[in-house]
Amino acid sequence: MELSTFLHKSIKLTSAAWDNIKISLYTIFTFLNIDVKIVEILFYLIIIDMICGIIKSIVVKKLIFNFKDLYLGLLTKFVIILIPMLVSLTALGLGIEFIWVTELALRLLVLSESISILSNIISIKQRKEVANRDYLSLILNYFRNLFISLIDKIINNKKPL
């Protein structure tokens, strides 16, 4: 089933609305110099992770699958894609060349999703839950601390950007 069909059936999102969302996202990514290919890879990894998570919740006896958690997980995963956009917009607003940080954010998110997929696969194979470290929170804290250090430098030096 295509994602547009899934969205149409599950949350009544028409194909045209989905196309508009995709065009808007591609435009924003292009404007911010974000590599769209990496975003596509991240998107596919998020979908694979969600599928593996569903399978894991069915196979592992202690876990219970429910649609509320699925929707919350899906929304959370899509919010993940906002991280590189936030980094780029912040850099653009500050007039700083931050492309490497945006690329780093995307690559860390890809790595985090890959680790989550592998953890889910191990859980499925062993039929027990395997602990998965919360790398997403580490990544979020890294960028939060980076922004805080930037503003501290600006305030302490009292120099404009």
GROMACS elastic network, one bead per residue, 0.5 to 0.9 nm:
[ bonds ]
;  ai    aj funct       b0    kb
    1     4     6  0.83781   500
    1     5     6  0.64901   500
    1     6     6  0.66550   500
    2     5     6  0.52595   500
    2     6     6  0.63102   500
    2     7     6  0.87200   500
    3     7     6  0.60697   500
    3     8     6  0.84622   500
    4     7     6  0.51304   500
    4     8     6  0.60611   500
    4     9     6  0.86151   500
    4    13     6  0.77964   500
    4    14     6  0.75685   500
    4    15     6  0.58078   500
    4    18     6  0.63468   500
    4    19     6  0.83613   500
    5     8     6  0.50526   500
    5     9     6  0.61423   500
    5    10     6  0.84649   500
    5    13     6  0.85868   500
    5    14     6  0.82719   500
    5    15     6  0.73661   500
    6     9     6  0.52609   500
    6    10     6  0.58708   500
    6    11     6  0.81371   500
    6    12     6  0.89532   500
    6    13     6  0.87490   500
    7    10     6  0.52431   500
    7    11     6  0.55112   500
    7    12     6  0.64265   500
    7    13     6  0.54086   500
    7    14     6  0.75598   500
    7    15     6  0.83230   500
    7    18     6  0.79613   500
    8    11     6  0.58566   500
    8    14     6  0.51477   500
    8    15     6  0.67645   500
    8    18     6  0.84932   500
    9    12     6  0.54854   500
    9    13     6  0.73859   500
    9    14     6  0.86706   500
   10    13     6  0.78451   500
   11    14     6  0.89669   500
   13    16     6  0.82617   500
   13    17     6  0.62752   500
   13    18     6  0.66149   500
   14    17     6  0.51704   500
   14    18     6  0.62583   500
   14    19     6  0.86298   500
   15    18     6  0.50701   500
   15    19     6  0.61692   500
   15    20     6  0.86714   500
   16    19     6  0.50084   500
   16    20     6  0.62329   500
   16    21     6  0.86797   500
   17    20     6  0.50379   500
   17    21     6  0.62471   500
   17    22     6  0.86804   500
   18    21     6  0.50649   500
   18    22     6  0.62367   500
   18    23     6  0.86535   500
   19    22     6  0.50757   500
   19    23     6  0.61331   500
   19    24     6  0.85450   500
   20    23     6  0.50885   500
   20    24     6  0.60611   500
   20    25     6  0.85529   500
   21    24     6  0.51283   500
   21    25     6  0.61642   500
   21    26     6  0.86194   500
   22    25     6  0.51506   500
   22    26     6  0.61073   500
   22    27     6  0.85024   500
   23    26     6  0.51614   500
   23    27     6  0.60605   500
   23    28     6  0.86090   500
   24    27     6  0.51054   500
   24    28     6  0.62020   500
   24    29     6  0.86182   500
   25    28     6  0.51172   500
   25    29     6  0.60916   500
   25    30     6  0.84870   500
   26    29     6  0.50890   500
   26    30     6  0.60076   500
   26    31     6  0.84787   500
   26    36     6  0.70174   500
   27    30     6  0.51334   500
   27    31     6  0.60617   500
   27    32     6  0.85803   500
   28    31     6  0.50546   500
   28    32     6  0.61477   500
   28    33     6  0.85697   500
   28    34     6  0.84515   500
   28    85     6  0.81616   500
   29    32     6  0.51420   500
   29    33     6  0.60897   500
   29    35     6  0.71571   500
   29    36     6  0.64882   500
   29    39     6  0.86585   500
   29    85     6  0.73867   500
   30    33     6  0.50336   500
   30    34     6  0.59517   500
   30    35     6  0.74651   500
   30    36     6  0.72879   500
   31    34     6  0.76962   500
   32    35     6  0.89694   500
   32    85     6  0.74104   500
   32    88     6  0.60414   500
   32    89     6  0.71523   500
   32    92     6  0.79106   500
   32    99     6  0.86921   500
   33    36     6  0.85974   500
   33    88     6  0.81039   500
   33    99     6  0.72886   500
   34    37     6  0.88125   500
   34    38     6  0.82619   500
   34    39     6  0.79914   500
   34    84     6  0.78212   500
   34    85     6  0.79910   500
   34    88     6  0.79123   500
   34    99     6  0.76522   500
   34   102     6  0.72036   500
   34   103     6  0.73630   500
   34   106     6  0.89086   500
   35    38     6  0.56357   500
   35    39     6  0.67072   500
   35    40     6  0.89684   500
   35   103     6  0.77517   500
   35   106     6  0.89652   500
   36    40     6  0.61481   500
   36    41     6  0.86291   500
   37    40     6  0.50222   500
   37    41     6  0.62221   500
   37    42     6  0.86032   500
   38    42     6  0.61243   500
   38    43     6  0.85170   500
   38   103     6  0.85707   500
   38   106     6  0.69078   500
   38   107     6  0.76355   500
   38   110     6  0.80724   500
   39    43     6  0.60504   500
   39    44     6  0.86375   500
   39    81     6  0.75988   500
   39   106     6  0.72072   500
   39   110     6  0.87276   500
   40    44     6  0.62181   500
   40    45     6  0.85597   500
   41    44     6  0.51933   500
   41    45     6  0.61528   500
   41    46     6  0.86050   500
   41   110     6  0.74242   500
   42    45     6  0.50530   500
   42    46     6  0.61368   500
   42    47     6  0.87337   500
   42    81     6  0.81208   500
   42   106     6  0.76484   500
   42   107     6  0.85465   500
   42   109     6  0.71388   500
   42   110     6  0.53306   500
   42   111     6  0.89898   500
   42   113     6  0.75703   500
   43    46     6  0.51109   500
   43    47     6  0.64261   500
   43    48     6  0.87587   500
   43    77     6  0.87429   500
   43    78     6  0.81965   500
   43    81     6  0.80977   500
   43   110     6  0.89126   500
   44    47     6  0.51044   500
   44    48     6  0.61740   500
   44    49     6  0.85042   500
   45    49     6  0.59544   500
   45    50     6  0.85050   500
   45   110     6  0.72125   500
   45   113     6  0.61442   500
   45   114     6  0.68056   500
   45   117     6  0.79067   500
   46    49     6  0.50412   500
   46    50     6  0.61770   500
   46    51     6  0.86919   500
   46    74     6  0.84444   500
   46    77     6  0.65639   500
   46    78     6  0.82653   500
   46   110     6  0.87109   500
   46   113     6  0.64393   500
   46   114     6  0.87467   500
   46   117     6  0.87349   500
   47    50     6  0.50949   500
   47    51     6  0.62707   500
   47    52     6  0.86355   500
   47    74     6  0.85277   500
   47    77     6  0.88576   500
   48    51     6  0.51013   500
   48    52     6  0.61028   500
   48    53     6  0.84579   500
   48   113     6  0.89611   500
   48   117     6  0.71651   500
   49    52     6  0.50591   500
   49    53     6  0.59761   500
   49    54     6  0.85979   500
   49   113     6  0.68267   500
   49   114     6  0.78569   500
   49   116     6  0.66776   500
   49   118     6  0.87338   500
   49   120     6  0.76144   500
   50    54     6  0.62399   500
   50    55     6  0.87012   500
   50    70     6  0.78478   500
   50    73     6  0.77740   500
   50    74     6  0.74326   500
   50    77     6  0.88617   500
   50   117     6  0.84593   500
   51    54     6  0.51343   500
   51    55     6  0.63047   500
   51    56     6  0.85522   500
   52    55     6  0.50655   500
   52    56     6  0.59822   500
   52    57     6  0.85648   500
   52   117     6  0.65734   500
   52   120     6  0.58662   500
   52   121     6  0.67391   500
   52   124     6  0.82077   500
   53    57     6  0.61272   500
   53    58     6  0.86630   500
   53    70     6  0.89550   500
   53   116     6  0.89291   500
   53   117     6  0.79482   500
   53   120     6  0.60785   500
   53   121     6  0.86206   500
   53   124     6  0.89930   500
   54    57     6  0.51411   500
   54    58     6  0.64091   500
   54    59     6  0.87747   500
   54    65     6  0.68679   500
   54    70     6  0.79455   500
   55    58     6  0.51370   500
   55    59     6  0.61459   500
   55    60     6  0.84982   500
   55    65     6  0.89991   500
   55   120     6  0.84386   500
   55   121     6  0.89538   500
   55   124     6  0.72249   500
   56    59     6  0.51085   500
   56    60     6  0.57453   500
   56    63     6  0.79427   500
   56    65     6  0.89398   500
   56   120     6  0.62054   500
   56   121     6  0.75798   500
   56   123     6  0.64543   500
   56   124     6  0.51800   500
   56   125     6  0.89745   500
   56   127     6  0.78695   500
   56   128     6  0.85836   500
   56   129     6  0.81299   500
   57    60     6  0.55891   500
   57    61     6  0.76124   500
   57    62     6  0.80987   500
   57    63     6  0.50619   500
   57    64     6  0.57559   500
   57    65     6  0.53604   500
   57    66     6  0.89617   500
   57   124     6  0.85853   500
   58    61     6  0.72110   500
   58    63     6  0.71969   500
   58    64     6  0.70520   500
   58    65     6  0.65022   500
   58   124     6  0.89045   500
   59    62     6  0.89503   500
   59    63     6  0.81719   500
   59   123     6  0.85088   500
   59   124     6  0.61689   500
   59   125     6  0.88676   500
   59   127     6  0.61136   500
   59   128     6  0.82470   500
   60    63     6  0.57139   500
   60    64     6  0.83759   500
   60   123     6  0.73297   500
   60   124     6  0.68187   500
   60   126     6  0.85772   500
   60   128     6  0.53436   500
   60   129     6  0.67118   500
   61    64     6  0.76255   500
   61   127     6  0.75764   500
   61   128     6  0.75425   500
   62   128     6  0.78651   500
   62   129     6  0.80694   500
   63   129     6  0.82276   500
   65    68     6  0.89042   500
   65    69     6  0.76186   500
   65    70     6  0.79867   500
   66    69     6  0.57197   500
   66    70     6  0.65263   500
   67    71     6  0.61000   500
   67    72     6  0.84713   500
   68    71     6  0.52707   500
   68    72     6  0.61535   500
   68    73     6  0.84392   500
   69    72     6  0.50423   500
   69    73     6  0.58432   500
   69    74     6  0.83676   500
   70    73     6  0.50723   500
   70    74     6  0.60370   500
   70    75     6  0.86113   500
   71    75     6  0.61177   500
   71    76     6  0.84759   500
   72    75     6  0.51480   500
   72    76     6  0.60728   500
   72    77     6  0.85524   500
   73    76     6  0.50227   500
   73    77     6  0.60800   500
   73    78     6  0.86431   500
   74    77     6  0.51193   500
   74    78     6  0.63053   500
   74    79     6  0.86877   500
   75    78     6  0.51949   500
   75    79     6  0.62683   500
   75    80     6  0.88075   500
   76    79     6  0.50837   500
   76    80     6  0.65114   500
   77    80     6  0.50993   500
   77    81     6  0.73170   500
   78    81     6  0.55531   500
   78    82     6  0.74417   500
   79    82     6  0.52741   500
   79    83     6  0.74533   500
   80    83     6  0.56499   500
   80    84     6  0.82335   500
   80   109     6  0.79099   500
   80   136     6  0.83479   500
   81    84     6  0.63732   500
   81    85     6  0.71721   500
   81   106     6  0.83161   500
   81   109     6  0.86562   500
   82    85     6  0.50328   500
   82    86     6  0.60049   500
   82    87     6  0.86465   500
   83    86     6  0.50954   500
   83    87     6  0.62875   500
   83    88     6  0.86707   500
   83   102     6  0.85392   500
   83   105     6  0.73127   500
   83   106     6  0.81830   500
   83   140     6  0.78644   500
   83   143     6  0.88623   500
   84    87     6  0.50417   500
   84    88     6  0.61180   500
   84    89     6  0.85021   500
   84   101     6  0.84764   500
   84   102     6  0.53050   500
   84   103     6  0.77315   500
   84   104     6  0.87770   500
   84   105     6  0.58975   500
   84   106     6  0.62144   500
   85    88     6  0.51086   500
   85    89     6  0.59737   500
   85    90     6  0.83962   500
   85   102     6  0.78164   500
   86    89     6  0.51405   500
   86    90     6  0.59628   500
   86    91     6  0.84906   500
   86   102     6  0.88229   500
   87    90     6  0.52117   500
   87    91     6  0.62031   500
   87    92     6  0.85724   500
   87    98     6  0.77793   500
   87    99     6  0.88667   500
   87   101     6  0.73672   500
   87   102     6  0.59192   500
   87   105     6  0.80813   500
   87   143     6  0.78055   500
   88    91     6  0.51107   500
   88    92     6  0.59810   500
   88    93     6  0.84303   500
   88    98     6  0.67258   500
   88    99     6  0.71231   500
   88   101     6  0.82316   500
   88   102     6  0.60676   500
   89    93     6  0.59438   500
   89    94     6  0.84878   500
   90    93     6  0.50818   500
   90    94     6  0.61830   500
   90    95     6  0.85488   500
   90    96     6  0.85793   500
   90    98     6  0.87925   500
   90   147     6  0.86428   500
   91    94     6  0.50543   500
   91    95     6  0.59604   500
   91    96     6  0.50588   500
   91    97     6  0.65802   500
   91    98     6  0.55674   500
   91    99     6  0.83212   500
   92    95     6  0.50283   500
   92    96     6  0.62402   500
   92    97     6  0.75625   500
   92    98     6  0.78494   500
   93    96     6  0.78105   500
   94    97     6  0.89105   500
   94   161     6  0.68483   500
   95    98     6  0.88426   500
   95   161     6  0.75366   500
   96    99     6  0.89463   500
   96   161     6  0.84928   500
   97   100     6  0.80016   500
   97   101     6  0.89145   500
   98   101     6  0.53041   500
   98   102     6  0.64252   500
   98   103     6  0.87368   500
   99   102     6  0.50996   500
   99   103     6  0.61383   500
   99   104     6  0.84963   500
  100   103     6  0.50184   500
  100   104     6  0.60150   500
  100   105     6  0.85901   500
  101   105     6  0.61150   500
  101   106     6  0.86351   500
  102   105     6  0.50455   500
  102   106     6  0.63060   500
  102   107     6  0.86274   500
  103   106     6  0.51514   500
  103   107     6  0.61064   500
  103   108     6  0.85132   500
  104   107     6  0.51197   500
  104   108     6  0.60028   500
  104   109     6  0.84891   500
  105   108     6  0.51867   500
  105   109     6  0.61687   500
  105   110     6  0.86603   500
  105   139     6  0.75236   500
  105   143     6  0.84369   500
  106   109     6  0.50874   500
  106   110     6  0.61980   500
  106   111     6  0.86301   500
  107   110     6  0.50041   500
  107   111     6  0.61605   500
  107   112     6  0.85328   500
  108   111     6  0.50085   500
  108   112     6  0.60188   500
  108   113     6  0.85840   500
  108   135     6  0.86492   500
  108   136     6  0.85682   500
  108   139     6  0.73760   500
  109   113     6  0.61203   500
  109   114     6  0.84900   500
  109   135     6  0.84236   500
  109   136     6  0.71422   500
  109   139     6  0.78999   500
  110   113     6  0.52409   500
  110   114     6  0.61626   500
  110   115     6  0.86931   500
  111   114     6  0.50394   500
  111   115     6  0.62128   500
  111   116     6  0.86354   500
  112   115     6  0.51802   500
  112   116     6  0.62667   500
  112   117     6  0.87304   500
  112   134     6  0.84237   500
  112   135     6  0.59478   500
  112   136     6  0.67150   500
  113   117     6  0.61966   500
  113   118     6  0.86602   500
  113   135     6  0.89407   500
  113   136     6  0.87550   500
  114   117     6  0.50713   500
  114   118     6  0.62336   500
  114   119     6  0.86099   500
  115   118     6  0.50865   500
  115   119     6  0.61306   500
  115   120     6  0.85985   500
  115   132     6  0.80240   500
  115   133     6  0.88770   500
  115   135     6  0.89810   500
  116   119     6  0.50437   500
  116   120     6  0.61761   500
  116   121     6  0.86315   500
  116   132     6  0.66295   500
  116   133     6  0.84159   500
  117   120     6  0.50652   500
  117   121     6  0.61790   500
  117   122     6  0.86415   500
  118   121     6  0.50342   500
  118   122     6  0.61649   500
  118   123     6  0.85552   500
  119   122     6  0.51194   500
  119   123     6  0.61513   500
  119   124     6  0.86273   500
  119   129     6  0.85838   500
  119   130     6  0.62279   500
  119   131     6  0.74711   500
  119   132     6  0.62970   500
  120   124     6  0.61473   500
  120   125     6  0.86052   500
  120   129     6  0.80352   500
  120   130     6  0.74211   500
  120   132     6  0.85485   500
  121   124     6  0.50153   500
  121   125     6  0.61247   500
  121   126     6  0.85438   500
  122   125     6  0.50687   500
  122   126     6  0.59954   500
  122   127     6  0.80641   500
  122   128     6  0.83835   500
  122   129     6  0.83426   500
  122   130     6  0.69754   500
  123   126     6  0.52269   500
  123   127     6  0.54492   500
  123   128     6  0.51630   500
  123   129     6  0.50427   500
  123   130     6  0.53358   500
  123   131     6  0.88306   500
  124   128     6  0.69833   500
  124   129     6  0.80202   500
  125   128     6  0.80755   500
  126   129     6  0.80453   500
  126   130     6  0.85990   500
  129   132     6  0.89363   500
  132   135     6  0.85912   500
  133   136     6  0.87094   500
  134   137     6  0.57540   500
  134   138     6  0.68622   500
  135   139     6  0.61687   500
  135   140     6  0.85837   500
  136   139     6  0.50570   500
  136   140     6  0.61435   500
  136   141     6  0.85547   500
  137   141     6  0.60254   500
  137   142     6  0.84399   500
  138   141     6  0.51337   500
  138   142     6  0.60881   500
  138   143     6  0.88269   500
  139   142     6  0.50037   500
  139   143     6  0.64563   500
  139   144     6  0.85974   500
  140   143     6  0.53983   500
  140   144     6  0.61132   500
  140   145     6  0.85845   500
  141   145     6  0.59546   500
  141   146     6  0.83720   500
  142   145     6  0.52516   500
  142   146     6  0.61262   500
  142   147     6  0.87429   500
  143   147     6  0.61523   500
  143   148     6  0.84936   500
  144   147     6  0.52465   500
  144   148     6  0.61879   500
  144   149     6  0.86483   500
  145   149     6  0.60503   500
  145   150     6  0.85333   500
  146   149     6  0.51788   500
  146   150     6  0.62668   500
  146   151     6  0.88142   500
  147   150     6  0.50208   500
  147   151     6  0.63091   500
  147   152     6  0.85586   500
  148   151     6  0.52427   500
  148   152     6  0.60642   500
  148   153     6  0.86045   500
  149   153     6  0.61233   500
  149   154     6  0.86203   500
  150   153     6  0.52093   500
  150   154     6  0.63256   500
  150   155     6  0.87027   500
  151   154     6  0.50140   500
  151   155     6  0.60789   500
  151   156     6  0.84468   500
  152   155     6  0.51187   500
  152   156     6  0.58637   500
  152   157     6  0.83082   500
  153   156     6  0.51823   500
  153   157     6  0.58548   500
  153   158     6  0.80272   500
  153   159     6  0.86275   500
  154   157     6  0.53889   500
  154   158     6  0.56545   500
  154   159     6  0.58912   500
  154   160     6  0.68330   500
  154   161     6  0.74232   500
  155   159     6  0.74062   500
  155   160     6  0.88758   500
  156   159     6  0.81904   500
  157   160     6  0.86123   500
